[in-house]
Amino acid sequence: VTWDPGDFSGPVRLILFRNGVKLGEIANSLPAADGSYAWTVGQYAGKTAPAGSGYSIRLRAMDGSQEDYSDALFSLAN
């Protein structure tokens, strides 16, 4: 997962959604300036998302001051 941190340098979290419904956290307290996270695809909050479509990821500042979603929906395959 990659992102452009812009001027933001605080910690961020990645959250997985499906069809607009929050599934759970992928990771938290990541340095925004890193601009990437090596995600084990489908893993979130100790669970594994099922194959299918309608997925998105939200990148959110830990302090809630900023957030952004994936540019497009994506699918997971087995």
N, CA, C, O and CB atoms as a CASP TS submission, in Angstrom:
PFRMAT TS
TARGET T0000
AUTHOR 0000-0000-0000
METHOD Language model
MODEL 1
PARENT N/A
ATOM      1  N   VAL     1       0.866  -1.151   0.000  1.00  0.00           N
ATOM      2  CA  VAL     1       0.000   0.000   0.000  1.00  0.00           C
ATOM      3  C   VAL     1       0.913   1.213   0.000  1.00  0.00           C
ATOM      4  O   VAL     1       1.836   1.291   0.811  1.00  0.00           O
ATOM      5  CB  VAL     1      -0.986  -0.002   1.224  1.00  0.00           C
ATOM      6  N   THR     2       0.672   2.155  -0.892  1.00  0.00           N
ATOM      7  CA  THR     2       1.493   3.363  -0.954  1.00  0.00           C
ATOM      8  C   THR     2       0.601   4.604  -0.900  1.00  0.00           C
ATOM      9  O   THR     2      -0.575   4.568  -1.261  1.00  0.00           O
ATOM     10  CB  THR     2       2.358   3.371  -2.241  1.00  0.00           C
ATOM     11  N   TRP     3       1.196   5.695  -0.439  1.00  0.00           N
ATOM     12  CA  TRP     3       0.484   6.970  -0.383  1.00  0.00           C
ATOM     13  C   TRP     3       1.487   8.108  -0.455  1.00  0.00           C
ATOM     14  O   TRP     3       2.687   7.918  -0.256  1.00  0.00           O
ATOM     15  CB  TRP     3      -0.373   7.076   0.904  1.00  0.00           C
ATOM     16  N   ASP     4       0.972   9.289  -0.742  1.00  0.00           N
ATOM     17  CA  ASP     4       1.774  10.506  -0.744  1.00  0.00           C
ATOM     18  C   ASP     4       1.446  11.266   0.541  1.00  0.00           C
ATOM     19  O   ASP     4       0.330  11.766   0.689  1.00  0.00           O
ATOM     20  CB  ASP     4       1.495  11.386  -2.029  1.00  0.00           C
ATOM     21  N   PRO     5       2.394  11.362   1.468  1.00  0.00           N
ATOM     22  CA  PRO     5       2.104  12.005   2.746  1.00  0.00           C
ATOM     23  C   PRO     5       1.949  13.521   2.674  1.00  0.00           C
ATOM     24  O   PRO     5       1.480  14.140   3.629  1.00  0.00           O
ATOM     25  CB  PRO     5       3.178  11.677   3.708  1.00  0.00           C
ATOM     26  N   GLY     6       2.338  14.123   1.550  1.00  0.00           N
ATOM     27  CA  GLY     6       2.289  15.577   1.461  1.00  0.00           C
ATOM     28  C   GLY     6       3.109  16.188   2.586  1.00  0.00           C
ATOM     29  O   GLY     6       4.246  15.778   2.821  1.00  0.00           O
ATOM     30  N   ASP     7       2.537  17.170   3.284  1.00  0.00           N
ATOM     31  CA  ASP     7       3.240  17.834   4.382  1.00  0.00           C
ATOM     32  C   ASP     7       2.996  17.160   5.724  1.00  0.00           C
ATOM     33  O   ASP     7       3.563  17.575   6.734  1.00  0.00           O
ATOM     34  CB  ASP     7       2.821  19.281   4.461  1.00  0.00           C
ATOM     35  N   PHE     8       2.158  16.124   5.748  1.00  0.00           N
ATOM     36  CA  PHE     8       1.824  15.477   7.014  1.00  0.00           C
ATOM     37  C   PHE     8       2.929  14.511   7.410  1.00  0.00           C
ATOM     38  O   PHE     8       3.375  13.708   6.591  1.00  0.00           O
ATOM     39  CB  PHE     8       0.475  14.741   6.914  1.00  0.00           C
ATOM     40  N   SER     9       3.376  14.584   8.670  1.00  0.00           N
ATOM     41  CA  SER     9       4.462  13.708   9.103  1.00  0.00           C
ATOM     42  C   SER     9       4.115  12.872  10.333  1.00  0.00           C
ATOM     43  O   SER     9       4.947  12.102  10.812  1.00  0.00           O
ATOM     44  CB  SER     9       5.683  14.527   9.389  1.00  0.00           C
ATOM     45  N   GLY    10       2.897  13.018  10.845  1.00  0.00           N
ATOM     46  CA  GLY    10       2.506  12.272  12.036  1.00  0.00           C
ATOM     47  C   GLY    10       2.197  10.814  11.730  1.00  0.00           C
ATOM     48  O   GLY    10       2.311  10.384  10.582  1.00  0.00           O
ATOM     49  N   PRO    11       1.810  10.055  12.739  1.00  0.00           N
ATOM     50  CA  PRO    11       1.477   8.642  12.544  1.00  0.00           C
ATOM     51  C   PRO    11       0.094   8.467  11.914  1.00  0.00           C
ATOM     52  O   PRO    11      -0.814   9.267  12.138  1.00  0.00           O
ATOM     53  CB  PRO    11       1.537   7.898  13.879  1.00  0.00           C
ATOM     54  N   VAL    12      -0.039   7.405  11.124  1.00  0.00           N
ATOM     55  CA  VAL    12      -1.303   7.105  10.444  1.00  0.00           C
ATOM     56  C   VAL    12      -1.701   5.658  10.678  1.00  0.00           C
ATOM     57  O   VAL    12      -0.898   4.836  11.119  1.00  0.00           O
ATOM     58  CB  VAL    12      -1.191   7.386   8.935  1.00  0.00           C
ATOM     59  N   ARG    13      -2.957   5.364  10.373  1.00  0.00           N
ATOM     60  CA  ARG    13      -3.456   3.988  10.416  1.00  0.00           C
ATOM     61  C   ARG    13      -4.091   3.666   9.071  1.00  0.00           C
ATOM     62  O   ARG    13      -4.556   4.553   8.355  1.00  0.00           O
ATOM     63  CB  ARG    13      -4.482   3.786  11.583  1.00  0.00           C
ATOM     64  N   LEU    14      -4.102   2.381   8.746  1.00  0.00           N
ATOM     65  CA  LEU    14      -4.752   1.885   7.540  1.00  0.00           C
ATOM     66  C   LEU    14      -5.946   1.043   7.965  1.00  0.00           C
ATOM     67  O   LEU    14      -5.827   0.176   8.830  1.00  0.00           O
ATOM     68  CB  LEU    14      -3.761   1.058   6.651  1.00  0.00           C
ATOM     69  N   ILE    15      -7.100   1.303   7.353  1.00  0.00           N
ATOM     70  CA  ILE    15      -8.330   0.616   7.721  1.00  0.00           C
ATOM     71  C   ILE    15      -8.960   0.027   6.454  1.00  0.00           C
ATOM     72  O   ILE    15      -9.066   0.702   5.429  1.00  0.00           O
ATOM     73  CB  ILE    15      -9.322   1.587   8.445  1.00  0.00           C
ATOM     74  N   LEU    16      -9.371  -1.227   6.539  1.00  0.00           N
ATOM     75  CA  LEU    16      -9.970  -1.917   5.400  1.00  0.00           C
ATOM     76  C   LEU    16     -11.490  -1.786   5.444  1.00  0.00           C
ATOM     77  O   LEU    16     -12.113  -1.975   6.489  1.00  0.00           O
ATOM     78  CB  LEU    16      -9.557  -3.403   5.386  1.00  0.00           C
ATOM     79  N   PHE    17     -12.079  -1.459   4.286  1.00  0.00           N
ATOM     80  CA  PHE    17     -13.528  -1.354   4.123  1.00  0.00           C
ATOM     81  C   PHE    17     -13.976  -2.261   2.984  1.00  0.00           C
ATOM     82  O   PHE    17     -13.214  -2.549   2.061  1.00  0.00           O
ATOM     83  CB  PHE    17     -13.953   0.114   3.852  1.00  0.00           C
ATOM     84  N   ARG    18     -15.210  -2.699   3.068  1.00  0.00           N
ATOM     85  CA  ARG    18     -15.824  -3.423   1.960  1.00  0.00           C
ATOM     86  C   ARG    18     -17.225  -2.875   1.756  1.00  0.00           C
ATOM     87  O   ARG    18     -18.050  -2.872   2.670  1.00  0.00           O
ATOM     88  CB  ARG    18     -15.856  -4.964   2.228  1.00  0.00           C
ATOM     89  N   ASN    19     -17.477  -2.413   0.545  1.00  0.00           N
ATOM     90  CA  ASN    19     -18.761  -1.801   0.190  1.00  0.00           C
ATOM     91  C   ASN    19     -19.134  -0.702   1.181  1.00  0.00           C
ATOM     92  O   ASN    19     -20.294  -0.567   1.570  1.00  0.00           O
ATOM     93  CB  ASN    19     -19.870  -2.866   0.143  1.00  0.00           C
ATOM     94  N   GLY    20     -18.129   0.084   1.585  1.00  0.00           N
ATOM     95  CA  GLY    20     -18.345   1.210   2.479  1.00  0.00           C
ATOM     96  C   GLY    20     -18.472   0.869   3.946  1.00  0.00           C
ATOM     97  O   GLY    20     -18.657   1.765   4.770  1.00  0.00           O
ATOM     98  N   VAL    21     -18.377  -0.408   4.298  1.00  0.00           N
ATOM     99  CA  VAL    21     -18.500  -0.848   5.690  1.00  0.00           C
ATOM    100  C   VAL    21     -17.112  -1.172   6.242  1.00  0.00           C
ATOM    101  O   VAL    21     -16.351  -1.928   5.637  1.00  0.00           O
ATOM    102  CB  VAL    21     -19.441  -2.088   5.803  1.00  0.00           C
ATOM    103  N   LYS    22     -16.799  -0.594   7.390  1.00  0.00           N
ATOM    104  CA  LYS    22     -15.492  -0.828   8.008  1.00  0.00           C
ATOM    105  C   LYS    22     -15.371  -2.273   8.462  1.00  0.00           C
ATOM    106  O   LYS    22     -16.219  -2.782   9.195  1.00  0.00           O
ATOM    107  CB  LYS    22     -15.273   0.121   9.198  1.00  0.00           C
ATOM    108  N   LEU    23     -14.287  -2.938   8.008  1.00  0.00           N
ATOM    109  CA  LEU    23     -13.997  -4.302   8.449  1.00  0.00           C
ATOM    110  C   LEU    23     -13.054  -4.284   9.650  1.00  0.00           C
ATOM    111  O   LEU    23     -13.275  -5.000  10.626  1.00  0.00           O
ATOM    112  CB  LEU    23     -13.382  -5.127   7.297  1.00  0.00           C
ATOM    113  N   GLY    24     -12.010  -3.469   9.578  1.00  0.00           N
ATOM    114  CA  GLY    24     -11.061  -3.403  10.677  1.00  0.00           C
ATOM    115  C   GLY    24      -9.746  -2.808  10.254  1.00  0.00           C
ATOM    116  O   GLY    24      -9.520  -2.490   9.087  1.00  0.00           O
ATOM    117  N   GLU    25      -8.888  -2.667  11.235  1.00  0.00           N
ATOM    118  CA  GLU    25      -7.605  -2.034  11.049  1.00  0.00           C
ATOM    119  C   GLU    25      -6.582  -2.989  10.431  1.00  0.00           C
ATOM    120  O   GLU    25      -6.458  -4.146  10.833  1.00  0.00           O
ATOM    121  CB  GLU    25      -7.097  -1.510  12.369  1.00  0.00           C
ATOM    122  N   ILE    26      -5.867  -2.476   9.456  1.00  0.00           N
ATOM    123  CA  ILE    26      -4.767  -3.220   8.833  1.00  0.00           C
ATOM    124  C   ILE    26      -3.487  -2.974   9.640  1.00  0.00           C
ATOM    125  O   ILE    26      -2.745  -3.908   9.946  1.00  0.00           O
ATOM    126  CB  ILE    26      -4.574  -2.793   7.331  1.00  0.00           C
ATOM    127  N   ALA    27      -3.244  -1.720   9.976  1.00  0.00           N
ATOM    128  CA  ALA    27      -2.049  -1.335  10.734  1.00  0.00           C
ATOM    129  C   ALA    27      -2.276   0.031  11.357  1.00  0.00           C
ATOM    130  O   ALA    27      -3.104   0.807  10.880  1.00  0.00           O
ATOM    131  CB  ALA    27      -0.784  -1.320   9.825  1.00  0.00           C
ATOM    132  N   ASN    28      -1.533   0.327  12.435  1.00  0.00           N
ATOM    133  CA  ASN    28      -1.634   1.662  13.022  1.00  0.00           C
ATOM    134  C   ASN    28      -0.272   2.168  13.450  1.00  0.00           C
ATOM    135  O   ASN    28       0.708   1.424  13.499  1.00  0.00           O
ATOM    136  CB  ASN    28      -2.588   1.654  14.214  1.00  0.00           C
ATOM    137  N   SER    29      -0.239   3.442  13.754  1.00  0.00           N
ATOM    138  CA  SER    29       0.987   4.125  14.188  1.00  0.00           C
ATOM    139  C   SER    29       2.127   4.022  13.177  1.00  0.00           C
ATOM    140  O   SER    29       3.295   3.918  13.551  1.00  0.00           O
ATOM    141  CB  SER    29       1.443   3.559  15.507  1.00  0.00           C
ATOM    142  N   LEU    30       1.771   4.052  11.886  1.00  0.00           N
ATOM    143  CA  LEU    30       2.783   4.051  10.831  1.00  0.00           C
ATOM    144  C   LEU    30       3.251   5.481  10.596  1.00  0.00           C
ATOM    145  O   LEU    30       2.422   6.391  10.586  1.00  0.00           O
ATOM    146  CB  LEU    30       2.226   3.426   9.515  1.00  0.00           C
ATOM    147  N   PRO    31       4.528   5.709  10.409  1.00  0.00           N
ATOM    148  CA  PRO    31       4.991   7.066  10.082  1.00  0.00           C
ATOM    149  C   PRO    31       4.481   7.469   8.697  1.00  0.00           C
ATOM    150  O   PRO    31       4.794   6.811   7.704  1.00  0.00           O
ATOM    151  CB  PRO    31       6.548   7.148  10.134  1.00  0.00           C
ATOM    152  N   ALA    32       3.704   8.539   8.629  1.00  0.00           N
ATOM    153  CA  ALA    32       3.140   8.975   7.344  1.00  0.00           C
ATOM    154  C   ALA    32       4.233   9.211   6.312  1.00  0.00           C
ATOM    155  O   ALA    32       4.057   8.911   5.131  1.00  0.00           O
ATOM    156  CB  ALA    32       2.315  10.252   7.528  1.00  0.00           C
ATOM    157  N   ALA    33       5.360   9.750   6.762  1.00  0.00           N
ATOM    158  CA  ALA    33       6.454  10.076   5.844  1.00  0.00           C
ATOM    159  C   ALA    33       7.008   8.849   5.121  1.00  0.00           C
ATOM    160  O   ALA    33       7.626   8.992   4.066  1.00  0.00           O
ATOM    161  CB  ALA    33       7.570  10.759   6.601  1.00  0.00           C
ATOM    162  N   ASP    34       6.800   7.644   5.665  1.00  0.00           N
ATOM    163  CA  ASP    34       7.279   6.431   4.990  1.00  0.00           C
ATOM    164  C   ASP    34       6.609   6.253   3.635  1.00  0.00           C
ATOM    165  O   ASP    34       7.245   5.785   2.691  1.00  0.00           O
ATOM    166  CB  ASP    34       7.026   5.196   5.862  1.00  0.00           C
ATOM    167  N   GLY    35       5.341   6.617   3.525  1.00  0.00           N
ATOM    168  CA  GLY    35       4.633   6.558   2.250  1.00  0.00           C
ATOM    169  C   GLY    35       4.280   5.170   1.768  1.00  0.00           C
ATOM    170  O   GLY    35       3.782   5.021   0.651  1.00  0.00           O
ATOM    171  N   SER    36       4.524   4.131   2.585  1.00  0.00           N
ATOM    172  CA  SER    36       4.156   2.785   2.148  1.00  0.00           C
ATOM    173  C   SER    36       4.080   1.830   3.337  1.00  0.00           C
ATOM    174  O   SER    36       4.618   2.090   4.414  1.00  0.00           O
ATOM    175  CB  SER    36       5.164   2.261   1.112  1.00  0.00           C
ATOM    176  N   TYR    37       3.388   0.713   3.097  1.00  0.00           N
ATOM    177  CA  TYR    37       3.267  -0.342   4.098  1.00  0.00           C
ATOM    178  C   TYR    37       3.179  -1.668   3.353  1.00  0.00           C
ATOM    179  O   TYR    37       2.391  -1.799   2.416  1.00  0.00           O
ATOM    180  CB  TYR    37       2.015  -0.120   5.031  1.00  0.00           C
ATOM    181  N   ALA    38       3.976  -2.648   3.758  1.00  0.00           N
ATOM    182  CA  ALA    38       3.958  -3.981   3.144  1.00  0.00           C
ATOM    183  C   ALA    38       2.817  -4.777   3.774  1.00  0.00           C
ATOM    184  O   ALA    38       2.977  -5.380   4.835  1.00  0.00           O
ATOM    185  CB  ALA    38       5.339  -4.724   3.333  1.00  0.00           C
ATOM    186  N   TRP    39       1.682  -4.770   3.116  1.00  0.00           N
ATOM    187  CA  TRP    39       0.464  -5.408   3.612  1.00  0.00           C
ATOM    188  C   TRP    39       0.401  -6.857   3.162  1.00  0.00           C
ATOM    189  O   TRP    39       0.604  -7.148   1.983  1.00  0.00           O
ATOM    190  CB  TRP    39      -0.780  -4.650   3.133  1.00  0.00           C
ATOM    191  N   THR    40       0.124  -7.766   4.083  1.00  0.00           N
ATOM    192  CA  THR    40      -0.211  -9.136   3.712  1.00  0.00           C
ATOM    193  C   THR    40      -1.661  -9.059   3.261  1.00  0.00           C
ATOM    194  O   THR    40      -2.574  -8.974   4.082  1.00  0.00           O
ATOM    195  CB  THR    40       0.007 -10.181   4.917  1.00  0.00           C
ATOM    196  N   VAL    41      -1.861  -9.088   1.970  1.00  0.00           N
ATOM    197  CA  VAL    41      -3.164  -8.800   1.366  1.00  0.00           C
ATOM    198  C   VAL    41      -4.273  -9.630   1.996  1.00  0.00           C
ATOM    199  O   VAL    41      -4.197 -10.854   2.100  1.00  0.00           O
ATOM    200  CB  VAL    41      -3.117  -9.056  -0.134  1.00  0.00           C
ATOM    201  N   GLY    42      -5.308  -8.904   2.410  1.00  0.00           N
ATOM    202  CA  GLY    42      -6.482  -9.532   3.004  1.00  0.00           C
ATOM    203  C   GLY    42      -6.462  -9.573   4.516  1.00  0.00           C
ATOM    204  O   GLY    42      -7.503  -9.796   5.136  1.00  0.00           O
ATOM    205  N   GLN    43      -5.303  -9.365   5.131  1.00  0.00           N
ATOM    206  CA  GLN    43      -5.197  -9.444   6.590  1.00  0.00           C
ATOM    207  C   GLN    43      -5.635  -8.135   7.238  1.00  0.00           C
ATOM    208  O   GLN    43      -5.236  -7.054   6.804  1.00  0.00           O
ATOM    209  CB  GLN    43      -3.759  -9.786   7.007  1.00  0.00           C
ATOM    210  N   TYR    44      -6.457  -8.241   8.280  1.00  0.00           N
ATOM    211  CA  TYR    44      -6.876  -7.072   9.050  1.00  0.00           C
ATOM    212  C   TYR    44      -7.332  -7.535  10.424  1.00  0.00           C
ATOM    213  O   TYR    44      -8.005  -8.558  10.544  1.00  0.00           O
ATOM    214  CB  TYR    44      -8.010  -6.289   8.320  1.00  0.00           C
ATOM    215  N   ALA    45      -6.979  -6.805  11.436  1.00  0.00           N
ATOM    216  CA  ALA    45      -7.440  -7.042  12.814  1.00  0.00           C
ATOM    217  C   ALA    45      -7.478  -8.525  13.198  1.00  0.00           C
ATOM    218  O   ALA    45      -8.435  -8.977  13.828  1.00  0.00           O
ATOM    219  CB  ALA    45      -8.819  -6.448  12.996  1.00  0.00           C
ATOM    220  N   GLY    46      -6.440  -9.283  12.820  1.00  0.00           N
ATOM    221  CA  GLY    46      -6.369 -10.703  13.170  1.00  0.00           C
ATOM    222  C   GLY    46      -7.281 -11.600  12.355  1.00  0.00           C
ATOM    223  O   GLY    46      -7.478 -12.765  12.703  1.00  0.00           O
ATOM    224  N   LYS    47      -7.843 -11.071  11.270  1.00  0.00           N
ATOM    225  CA  LYS    47      -8.749 -11.838  10.418  1.00  0.00           C
ATOM    226  C   LYS    47      -8.260 -11.786   8.982  1.00  0.00           C
ATOM    227  O   LYS    47      -7.311 -11.072   8.658  1.00  0.00           O
ATOM    228  CB  LYS    47     -10.196 -11.301  10.519  1.00  0.00           C
ATOM    229  N   THR    48      -8.927 -12.560   8.120  1.00  0.00           N
ATOM    230  CA  THR    48      -8.628 -12.535   6.694  1.00  0.00           C
ATOM    231  C   THR    48      -9.900 -12.229   5.928  1.00  0.00           C
ATOM    232  O   THR    48     -10.910 -12.913   6.092  1.00  0.00           O
ATOM    233  CB  THR    48      -8.015 -13.876   6.226  1.00  0.00           C
ATOM    234  N   ALA    49      -9.852 -11.205   5.092  1.00  0.00           N
ATOM    235  CA  ALA    49     -11.006 -10.823   4.277  1.00  0.00           C
ATOM    236  C   ALA    49     -11.251 -11.879   3.201  1.00  0.00           C
ATOM    237  O   ALA    49     -10.297 -12.419   2.641  1.00  0.00           O
ATOM    238  CB  ALA    49     -10.787  -9.427   3.632  1.00  0.00           C
ATOM    239  N   PRO    50     -12.519 -12.181   2.903  1.00  0.00           N
ATOM    240  CA  PRO    50     -12.822 -13.151   1.862  1.00  0.00           C
ATOM    241  C   PRO    50     -12.572 -12.576   0.466  1.00  0.00           C
ATOM    242  O   PRO    50     -12.561 -11.361   0.270  1.00  0.00           O
ATOM    243  CB  PRO    50     -14.267 -13.615   1.986  1.00  0.00           C
ATOM    244  N   ALA    51     -12.375 -13.462  -0.482  1.00  0.00           N
ATOM    245  CA  ALA    51     -12.234 -13.038  -1.875  1.00  0.00           C
ATOM    246  C   ALA    51     -13.502 -12.313  -2.291  1.00  0.00           C
ATOM    247  O   ALA    51     -14.597 -12.633  -1.829  1.00  0.00           O
ATOM    248  CB  ALA    51     -11.955 -14.252  -2.814  1.00  0.00           C
ATOM    249  N   GLY    52     -13.342 -11.340  -3.163  1.00  0.00           N
ATOM    250  CA  GLY    52     -14.497 -10.602  -3.662  1.00  0.00           C
ATOM    251  C   GLY    52     -14.116  -9.187  -4.042  1.00  0.00           C
ATOM    252  O   GLY    52     -12.941  -8.821  -4.051  1.00  0.00           O
ATOM    253  N   SER    53     -15.132  -8.397  -4.356  1.00  0.00           N
ATOM    254  CA  SER    53     -14.911  -7.032  -4.822  1.00  0.00           C
ATOM    255  C   SER    53     -15.455  -6.025  -3.817  1.00  0.00           C
ATOM    256  O   SER    53     -16.011  -6.395  -2.783  1.00  0.00           O
ATOM    257  CB  SER    53     -15.565  -6.819  -6.193  1.00  0.00           C
ATOM    258  N   GLY    54     -15.283  -4.742  -4.140  1.00  0.00           N
ATOM    259  CA  GLY    54     -15.820  -3.673  -3.325  1.00  0.00           C
ATOM    260  C   GLY    54     -14.939  -3.225  -2.176  1.00  0.00           C
ATOM    261  O   GLY    54     -15.419  -2.550  -1.265  1.00  0.00           O
ATOM    262  N   TYR    55     -13.657  -3.583  -2.194  1.00  0.00           N
ATOM    263  CA  TYR    55     -12.749  -3.220  -1.109  1.00  0.00           C
ATOM    264  C   TYR    55     -12.126  -1.838  -1.323  1.00  0.00           C
ATOM    265  O   TYR    55     -11.919  -1.406  -2.457  1.00  0.00           O
ATOM    266  CB  TYR    55     -11.651  -4.268  -0.976  1.00  0.00           C
ATOM    267  N   SER    56     -11.834  -1.158  -0.217  1.00  0.00           N
ATOM    268  CA  SER    56     -11.085   0.089  -0.236  1.00  0.00           C
ATOM    269  C   SER    56     -10.296   0.180   1.067  1.00  0.00           C
ATOM    270  O   SER    56     -10.577  -0.525   2.036  1.00  0.00           O
ATOM    271  CB  SER    56     -12.034   1.325  -0.416  1.00  0.00           C
ATOM    272  N   ILE    57      -9.313   1.056   1.064  1.00  0.00           N
ATOM    273  CA  ILE    57      -8.496   1.287   2.251  1.00  0.00           C
ATOM    274  C   ILE    57      -8.567   2.765   2.595  1.00  0.00           C
ATOM    275  O   ILE    57      -8.462   3.623   1.719  1.00  0.00           O
ATOM    276  CB  ILE    57      -7.017   0.832   2.027  1.00  0.00           C
ATOM    277  N   ARG    58      -8.747   3.054   3.881  1.00  0.00           N
ATOM    278  CA  ARG    58      -8.704   4.435   4.349  1.00  0.00           C
ATOM    279  C   ARG    58      -7.395   4.637   5.093  1.00  0.00           C
ATOM    280  O   ARG    58      -7.022   3.842   5.955  1.00  0.00           O
ATOM    281  CB  ARG    58      -9.931   4.772   5.262  1.00  0.00           C
ATOM    282  N   LEU    59      -6.715   5.700   4.748  1.00  0.00           N
ATOM    283  CA  LEU    59      -5.510   6.147   5.451  1.00  0.00           C
ATOM    284  C   LEU    59      -5.965   7.295   6.338  1.00  0.00           C
ATOM    285  O   LEU    59      -6.514   8.281   5.847  1.00  0.00           O
ATOM    286  CB  LEU    59      -4.340   6.591   4.445  1.00  0.00           C
ATOM    287  N   ARG    60      -5.741   7.172   7.643  1.00  0.00           N
ATOM    288  CA  ARG    60      -6.241   8.182   8.578  1.00  0.00           C
ATOM    289  C   ARG    60      -5.155   8.554   9.572  1.00  0.00           C
ATOM    290  O   ARG    60      -4.473   7.689  10.122  1.00  0.00           O
ATOM    291  CB  ARG    60      -7.495   7.672   9.319  1.00  0.00           C
ATOM    292  N   ALA    61      -5.003   9.861   9.796  1.00  0.00           N
ATOM    293  CA  ALA    61      -4.067  10.334  10.815  1.00  0.00           C
ATOM    294  C   ALA    61      -4.530   9.801  12.166  1.00  0.00           C
ATOM    295  O   ALA    61      -5.730   9.782  12.441  1.00  0.00           O
ATOM    296  CB  ALA    61      -3.974  11.902  10.825  1.00  0.00           C
ATOM    297  N   MET    62      -3.600   9.370  13.008  1.00  0.00           N
ATOM    298  CA  MET    62      -3.948   8.832  14.324  1.00  0.00           C
ATOM    299  C   MET    62      -4.716   9.857  15.159  1.00  0.00           C
ATOM    300  O   MET    62      -5.527   9.478  16.003  1.00  0.00           O
ATOM    301  CB  MET    62      -2.684   8.392  15.068  1.00  0.00           C
ATOM    302  N   ASP    63      -4.470  11.148  14.934  1.00  0.00           N
ATOM    303  CA  ASP    63      -5.186  12.177  15.688  1.00  0.00           C
ATOM    304  C   ASP    63      -6.508  12.562  15.028  1.00  0.00           C
ATOM    305  O   ASP    63      -7.209  13.448  15.518  1.00  0.00           O
ATOM    306  CB  ASP    63      -4.313  13.411  15.841  1.00  0.00           C
ATOM    307  N   GLY    64      -6.858  11.897  13.911  1.00  0.00           N
ATOM    308  CA  GLY    64      -8.123  12.144  13.232  1.00  0.00           C
ATOM    309  C   GLY    64      -8.173  13.423  12.419  1.00  0.00           C
ATOM    310  O   GLY    64      -9.232  13.778  11.902  1.00  0.00           O
ATOM    311  N   SER    65      -7.059  14.122  12.293  1.00  0.00           N
ATOM    312  CA  SER    65      -7.050  15.412  11.607  1.00  0.00           C
ATOM    313  C   SER    65      -7.138  15.309  10.083  1.00  0.00           C
ATOM    314  O   SER    65      -7.555  16.261   9.423  1.00  0.00           O
ATOM    315  CB  SER    65      -5.811  16.158  11.976  1.00  0.00           C
ATOM    316  N   GLN    66      -6.750  14.164   9.522  1.00  0.00           N
ATOM    317  CA  GLN    66      -6.747  13.998   8.068  1.00  0.00           C
ATOM    318  C   GLN    66      -7.067  12.555   7.720  1.00  0.00           C
ATOM    319  O   GLN    66      -6.763  11.632   8.477  1.00  0.00           O
ATOM    320  CB  GLN    66      -5.383  14.413   7.463  1.00  0.00           C
ATOM    321  N   GLU    67      -7.691  12.378   6.550  1.00  0.00           N
ATOM    322  CA  GLU    67      -7.938  11.025   6.060  1.00  0.00           C
ATOM    323  C   GLU    67      -8.152  11.047   4.564  1.00  0.00           C
ATOM    324  O   GLU    67      -8.470  12.083   3.980  1.00  0.00           O
ATOM    325  CB  GLU    67      -9.149  10.398   6.762  1.00  0.00           C
ATOM    326  N   ASP    68      -7.972   9.886   3.950  1.00  0.00           N
ATOM    327  CA  ASP    68      -8.175   9.742   2.517  1.00  0.00           C
ATOM    328  C   ASP    68      -8.456   8.273   2.239  1.00  0.00           C
ATOM    329  O   ASP    68      -7.993   7.391   2.962  1.00  0.00           O
ATOM    330  CB  ASP    68      -6.936  10.252   1.703  1.00  0.00           C
ATOM    331  N   TYR    69      -9.223   8.021   1.175  1.00  0.00           N
ATOM    332  CA  TYR    69      -9.555   6.658   0.757  1.00  0.00           C
ATOM    333  C   TYR    69      -8.789   6.282  -0.506  1.00  0.00           C
ATOM    334  O   TYR    69      -8.254   7.144  -1.203  1.00  0.00           O
ATOM    335  CB  TYR    69     -11.068   6.519   0.520  1.00  0.00           C
ATOM    336  N   SER    70      -8.744   4.994  -0.787  1.00  0.00           N
ATOM    337  CA  SER    70      -8.175   4.489  -2.030  1.00  0.00           C
ATOM    338  C   SER    70      -8.783   5.272  -3.194  1.00  0.00           C
ATOM    339  O   SER    70      -9.929   5.717  -3.128  1.00  0.00           O
ATOM    340  CB  SER    70      -8.434   2.952  -2.187  1.00  0.00           C
ATOM    341  N   ASP    71      -8.004   5.431  -4.252  1.00  0.00           N
ATOM    342  CA  ASP    71      -8.513   6.129  -5.437  1.00  0.00           C
ATOM    343  C   ASP    71      -9.605   5.330  -6.143  1.00  0.00           C
ATOM    344  O   ASP    71     -10.458   5.908  -6.816  1.00  0.00           O
ATOM    345  CB  ASP    71      -7.374   6.415  -6.410  1.00  0.00           C
ATOM    346  N   ALA    72      -9.583   4.008  -5.994  1.00  0.00           N
ATOM    347  CA  ALA    72     -10.588   3.164  -6.648  1.00  0.00           C
ATOM    348  C   ALA    72     -10.822   1.922  -5.790  1.00  0.00           C
ATOM    349  O   ALA    72      -9.976   1.532  -4.985  1.00  0.00           O
ATOM    350  CB  ALA    72     -10.137   2.763  -8.095  1.00  0.00           C
ATOM    351  N   LEU    73     -11.986   1.317  -5.981  1.00  0.00           N
ATOM    352  CA  LEU    73     -12.275   0.048  -5.305  1.00  0.00           C
ATOM    353  C   LEU    73     -11.389  -1.033  -5.901  1.00  0.00           C
ATOM    354  O   LEU    73     -10.942  -0.911  -7.042  1.00  0.00           O
ATOM    355  CB  LEU    73     -13.785  -0.337  -5.436  1.00  0.00           C
ATOM    356  N   PHE    74     -11.131  -2.091  -5.138  1.00  0.00           N
ATOM    357  CA  PHE    74     -10.330  -3.197  -5.650  1.00  0.00           C
ATOM    358  C   PHE    74     -10.943  -4.520  -5.205  1.00  0.00           C
ATOM    359  O   PHE    74     -11.830  -4.558  -4.353  1.00  0.00           O
ATOM    360  CB  PHE    74      -8.862  -3.085  -5.169  1.00  0.00           C
ATOM    361  N   SER    75     -10.457  -5.588  -5.792  1.00  0.00           N
ATOM    362  CA  SER    75     -10.935  -6.939  -5.481  1.00  0.00           C
ATOM    363  C   SER    75      -9.821  -7.751  -4.852  1.00  0.00           C
ATOM    364  O   SER    75      -8.641  -7.504  -5.100  1.00  0.00           O
ATOM    365  CB  SER    75     -11.460  -7.643  -6.747  1.00  0.00           C
ATOM    366  N   LEU    76     -10.198  -8.713  -4.045  1.00  0.00           N
ATOM    367  CA  LEU    76      -9.270  -9.696  -3.486  1.00  0.00           C
ATOM    368  C   LEU    76      -9.562 -11.035  -4.111  1.00  0.00           C
ATOM    369  O   LEU    76     -10.726 -11.402  -4.276  1.00  0.00           O
ATOM    370  CB  LEU    76      -9.379  -9.773  -1.941  1.00  0.00           C
ATOM    371  N   ALA    77      -8.526 -11.774  -4.463  1.00  0.00           N
ATOM    372  CA  ALA    77      -8.686 -13.110  -5.048  1.00  0.00           C
ATOM    373  C   ALA    77      -8.029 -14.144  -4.149  1.00  0.00           C
ATOM    374  O   ALA    77      -7.114 -13.826  -3.389  1.00  0.00           O
ATOM    375  CB  ALA    77      -8.080 -13.170  -6.474  1.00  0.00           C
ATOM    376  N   ASN    78      -8.496 -15.380  -4.237  1.00  0.00           N
ATOM    377  CA  ASN    78      -7.887 -16.477  -3.468  1.00  0.00           C
ATOM    378  C   ASN    78      -6.543 -16.826  -4.022  1.00  0.00           C
ATOM    379  O   ASN    78      -5.877 -17.724  -3.508  1.00  0.00           O
ATOM    380  CB  ASN    78      -8.778 -17.711  -3.467  1.00  0.00           C
TER
END
